[in-house]
Amino acid sequence: MIPKPHSVSIVFYVADIDRTERFYTDVLGLDLERQDGEPAYLSGRLDSGLELVFFQMDGRRGDTPALVFDLKGGGIDDIVADLAEQGVTIVTPVSEAPGGWSADFLDPDGFGLGLWQAEDLPRTLKA
C-alpha cells in the first residue's frame, strides 16, 4: 500500500509548450513557472494547492491527464514492488524524472496514476 499522499499533481503531455503557456496564462490567468530542458515543462499551483504540470512530449490521447502522487517519505522502489505484488499493472517502472524518480501504474478501470519522489529521498526504506 502506498502511504497516504501528501499532495497530488495533474500532469498533461502537450504538443506545443508555448501554445499551452499562452492559453493557461493569458486565457485562464494562471501563474506558471517554465523549466526549459528535455523535456520542457510548465508548472503552477492553484490556490487550492493542486499542482498542474505540462510536459512538452509525445503522448496519445488517454495518456494524460494523469494524477501523480508525491511521496514525501521516499521508498518508491518498495511501493512499486508492493503494487506489483498486489496485481497492479505497472506501466512505467521506477525511472528518472525531473528532480527525482517516478513510476506509472493503472487503477482497476485503466486510469493512469503515477508516483513521484524527490531525488534526495531514499528509493528504498528496507534495510
C-alpha positions in Angstrom: 0.0 0.0 0.0 1.3 3.5 -0.7 1.5 5.9 2.1 -1.3 8.5 2.3 -0.3 11.0 -0.4 0.6 14.5 0.9 -0.1 16.2 -2.4 -1.1 15.4 -6.0 -0.4 16.9 -9.3 -2.3 16.7 -12.6 0.1 16.0 -15.4 -0.6 16.8 -19.1 1.6 15.9 -22.1 1.3 18.7 -24.7 2.4 19.1 -28.2 3.4 22.8 -28.0 4.6 24.2 -24.7 4.4 27.8 -25.9 0.8 27.5 -27.0 0.0 25.8 -23.7 1.7 28.5 -21.7 -0.2 31.3 -23.6 -3.5 29.6 -23.1 -3.2 28.9 -19.3 -1.6 32.2 -18.5 -3.3 34.6 -20.9 -6.7 33.0 -21.1 -7.1 31.3 -17.7 -4.8 33.7 -15.7 -2.7 31.0 -14.1 0.8 31.7 -12.8 3.1 29.1 -14.4 6.8 28.6 -14.0 8.7 27.4 -17.1 11.6 24.9 -17.0 13.4 24.5 -20.3 15.2 21.3 -20.9 14.5 17.8 -22.1 11.6 17.7 -21.8 10.5 21.3 -21.3 7.7 21.8 -18.8 5.5 24.3 -17.0 4.2 24.0 -13.5 1.9 26.0 -11.3 -0.1 25.6 -8.1 -3.7 26.7 -7.7 -4.9 28.4 -4.6 -6.4 25.1 -3.6 -2.9 23.6 -3.5 -3.5 21.4 -6.6 -0.5 21.5 -8.9 -0.8 21.5 -12.7 2.2 20.3 -14.7 2.6 20.4 -18.5 5.3 18.4 -20.3 6.1 19.0 -23.9 6.4 15.5 -25.2 4.7 12.9 -27.4 1.7 11.4 -25.9 -1.5 9.9 -27.2 -5.0 10.9 -26.1 -5.8 8.9 -23.0 -2.2 9.0 -21.6 -3.0 12.3 -19.8 -4.1 14.0 -17.8 -2.8 11.7 -15.1 -2.8 12.0 -11.3 0.7 11.9 -9.8 1.1 11.4 -6.1 4.1 13.0 -4.3 5.8 10.6 -2.0 7.3 12.8 0.8 8.9 9.9 2.7 10.7 8.1 -0.1 10.7 4.4 -0.8 9.4 4.5 -4.3 11.1 1.2 -5.2 9.4 -0.6 -2.3 6.0 0.9 -3.1 6.1 -0.1 -6.8 7.2 -3.6 -5.8 4.3 -3.8 -3.4 1.8 -2.6 -6.0 3.1 -5.2 -8.5 2.7 -8.0 -5.8 -0.9 -6.9 -5.4 -1.5 -7.4 -9.1 -1.5 -3.7 -10.1 -0.4 -3.1 -13.7 2.8 -1.2 -13.7 3.0 0.9 -16.9 6.4 2.5 -16.4 8.8 1.1 -13.7 10.7 3.5 -11.5 12.7 5.8 -13.7 14.4 9.2 -13.7 12.1 12.2 -13.8 12.7 15.9 -13.5 14.0 16.4 -9.9 13.6 12.8 -8.8 12.1 9.4 -9.6 8.7 8.4 -11.0 6.6 5.3 -11.8 3.2 4.9 -13.6 0.5 2.4 -13.0 -3.2 1.8 -13.7 -6.2 1.7 -11.4 -8.7 -1.1 -11.9 -10.6 0.8 -14.6 -7.4 1.6 -16.6 -6.9 5.2 -15.5 -3.3 6.3 -15.3 -1.8 7.1 -11.9 1.7 8.0 -11.0 4.2 8.3 -8.1 7.0 10.9 -7.8 9.6 11.4 -5.2 12.4 13.9 -4.9 15.9 12.7 -5.8 17.3 13.4 -2.3 15.0 10.8 -0.7 15.9 7.1 -0.4 14.5 4.9 -3.1 14.1 2.1 -0.7 13.3 2.1 3.0 14.1 -1.6 3.6 17.3 -2.4 5.5 
